[in-house]
Amino acid sequence: MPSGQRARAQAAAITPSGQAPAHERAPADRVRALFNGHRLSPGQRRIAQYLIDHLTEAAFLSITELAERVGVSQPSVTRFATALGFSGYPALREVLQPIALSAVAGTPEGSEETRRNELQAAVDAEIANLENVRRLLADTDQVLDLGRELARSVPVTVLGLRISVSLAHYFAYAARRIHPDVRLITEGGSVAYDTLMQARAAGGTWVLAFAMPRHAKETLAALQAARSAGLRVALITDLTLGPLVEEADVALTAATGSRLVFDSYAAPNILSAAVLQAMADADPERTQARLENYEQVAEQHGFFL
């Protein structure tokens, strides 16, 4: 009789699917799609991030107002629009405005739902974050491909510094059940550098990194060290643009809950679980054998109640 964990692993195997139609994606995801595949300067990334973060307002600003809000020049806004393939800022704004209107129509503030208190508002925000992850996972190809790559990398390295340590610990703990060699990095500097070099020398090809706000400079340094060592980088983060994302071969986005004093990580956790499932799917025979062995050892030593 298979254990509950092995049964779940088999039942939850990911079925490949196509990408969700554009109209079914979240408004912020539709805006991000406009920037995909374009090399943007630091100033242009600031404009892009402002449009994502303030979509419902920014889409109706004049070029002068947008430049003032972001702190750039008007020609910078024009160059940003042309870098995306538009004839100018007015053409970009014409595309943004329908997306912004759909965002307003879909928010709880635009419906008759009422929030009873700030704690419930925080839960509502997390539900929205989870909905965005759900849309991201509508196209399973990316996560399945990543799972196969991580499964093939022996060793595979998991990195999370400062506030992201807990996410890295969770992923590494679970991955060790199904992968023969998982190496965890939770310290920056020379410790991270040494571990990355050793993993590459041992035959590893991939690092999975977590980067949640506030984003540490030492995380960027670790990703750059990984790439210089010849390792490929997968990143789970709340960012869509910026230097951390630019260092990643694969970046998966999951927003943090920021309505309370300390951030919460429901969306990054479920995204981590999806990647773990994809790793299990990549080599089901190895997964089953390792889970069976773990269950036998746990039973022999009485690990659990």
Secondary structure, DSSP 4 states (H G I P E B T S, - for coil): ---HHHHHHHHTPPPP--PPPGGGS-HHHHHHHHHTT----HHHHHHHHHHHHTHHHHTT--HHHHHHHHT--HHHHHHHHHHTT-SSHHHHHHHHHHHHHHHHHHSGGGSS----SHHHHHHHHHHHHHHHHHHHTTS-HHHHHHHHHHHH-SSEEEEE-GGGHHHHHHHHHHHTTT-S-EEEE---HHHHHHHHHHHHHTT--EEEEEE-SSPPHHHHHHHHHHHHTT-EEEEEES-SSSHHHHT-SEEEE-PPB-SSSS-B-HHHHHHHHHHHHHHHHHSHHHHHHHHHHHHHHHHHHT---
